[in-house]
Each structure stands twice: as structure tokens, then as C-alpha cells.
Amino acid sequence: MSQKPKHNEEKEMNVVSHISELRNRLIVTAIIFALFFFIGFYFVKDIYAFFENDFDFDFKLTILSPGEIIWIYFTIAGIVAVVCTLPIIMLQLWLFISPGLKSNEKKATLAYIPVTFLLCIGGLIFGYFLFIKLILLVL
């Protein structure tokens, strides 16, 4: 006689339930992203001044058209939003995928969430110093 496999306390979901769950997770992520985007846009002048004052060179950044400053402000706010939303994205991804994983797989993948955030921050710091110290001298 074949035995039915024992399921975790999680119930099985059909395709529509999975899509609904994914939609809810995407909505939460989009709301958090929009919130951080508006926070970044509120502080964009301070962030821009930080980058402008950090130059060791004797020049000012030149804006050639009104469209450029808007583009720069939106880019700065977008980068702030992406960096701050990254932990939420990883959490939502984990909460969506984890019910389908076995316990040993859950333990192995749980370590990726903080590592992903730290690597993103490390990449931003590396890019900042590379840009300010090396590339800007050439430009």
C-alpha cells in the first residue's frame, strides 16, 4: 500500500492562489518602494550636496538644462529607494518561496537575505569610491 506523503502544516495551493499570493507580495514591495522613493526625493538636495561637497577637486558640477537636474534628482531618489527596499524584496521573496522548501533547504537559503543586502551596500560603497577617486579625475 502506498502511503500519502505527509505535508507540513502548510496547505496546498492552486495556480490562482499562487498568483494571488505573488500579487500581494508585489503590492507590498511596490508600496514600500514608493515610500522610500518619496523619502529619498525629500532628502535629495541633502544627498546631492553630500556628493558635491565630497569632491577633492576645485570645480562645481554643471547642469546644462532643467531636465538634467530633474533626471539627477529622480535617479538619486530611485537609488535610495532600491537600496532601502532591497531587504523588503528579499523578505517577500523568502516568504513566497519558503512554503515550498524542505527544512534543510530553508536553513540554507535563509543566510542569503542578509548577505544580499550587505553585498549591495558593499557594491555601492565600492562604486562610490571608484567613481570619486579614479573616474572623476579622468572626466
N, C-alpha and C positions, 0 to 999 in steps of 0.2 A: 504494500500500500504506500502510496506516495503521500508525504506529509506536505501540508501547505507551509511555505516559508513564513516564519514569524516576522511581522513588521514591527517597526518601532512604534511608539505611541503616535507617530505622525500618520495621518490618513492619506490615502492615495488621492491624487488629483487628476482630473481630466485636462484636456488641452485648453479648454476655455478658462478653467480655474488658474492654470499656469499663466496664461496671457493676462488675466485679470491681476494676478499677483505681481507680474512683471510691470504692468501699467502702474499699479500703486507704488511700487518701488521707484519707478522713473519719475512719477509725480513728486514724491518726497524729495528726490535728488534735485529735480528742477527748481522746486521751491527754495531749498537750501542754497542752490547755486545763485538764484535771483537775489536772495537776501544778502549773500556775500558780495555779489556784484554791486548792489546798491551801497553797501558799506564801503567797498573799495572805491566806488565813484565818489562817495562823500569825502574820503581822505585822499583823493587822487592828487590834489595840489601839494599836500604834505609829502607824499611819496615821490612826486616829480621833483620837488625841492630837495629831497634827500639825495636823489640820483644826480641832480645838477650840482649840488654843493660838494659832492664826494669826488669830483674831478680834481686831480692834482695839476691840471693844466691851466693855462691862462686864456681860456676862451669861454664863450657862452654858447649854449645851444641855440640854433637859429630856426625859427618857424617861418616858413615861406608863405603859408596860406592859412586861412581859418580852418579849412578842412583838416590840415595836418594836426593841429592841436586837439581837435575832436577825436581824430583817429588815435592819437597817442593816449588821450585820457581813457577812451574805451578799451584800448589794448592793456593799459595798466590795470584798470578795473577788472578786465577779463582774466588776467593772470592771477590777480589776488583771489578772484572767485574760484578759479580752477584749483589753485594750491590749497585754499581753505576747504573746498568741497571734496577734495581727494579722500580724506578719511571717511566721509559720509558715503562716497561712492563705493569704497572698499567694504564698508559695513553692509550697505544694501546688497551688494553682490554676494557677500558672505551669507546674509540672511536668506537670499533667494536660492542659493546653491546648496547650503548646508543640509536641508532636509533629505536630499538625495544621496548624501555621502554616508559611508560607514564611519564608525567611531575613530578608527585609526586614520582614515583619510581626513576627518575633521581636525584631528590634532596636528596633522602635518600641514594642512593648509592655513590653519589659524595664525601661524607665525608670519605669513606673507602680508598681512594687513599693516602692522607697524613698520615692517621692512620697506614696503612700497612707499609709505609716507616719508620715511627717513631718506630713502634714495631720491625721491622727488625733491625734497628740500636740499639735499646734498648736490644734486644736479643744478638747481637754481643758484646755489652759492658758488659752485664751480664756474658756471656760465657768467655770473656777475663779475667775479674776479678776473676771468679770462677776458671778458669784454672790456672792462675798465682799464686793466693793466697792460694788455697786449694789443688788442684790436683797435682800440680808440687812438692809440699812438699812431697807427698807420693811417687811419682815416683823417 
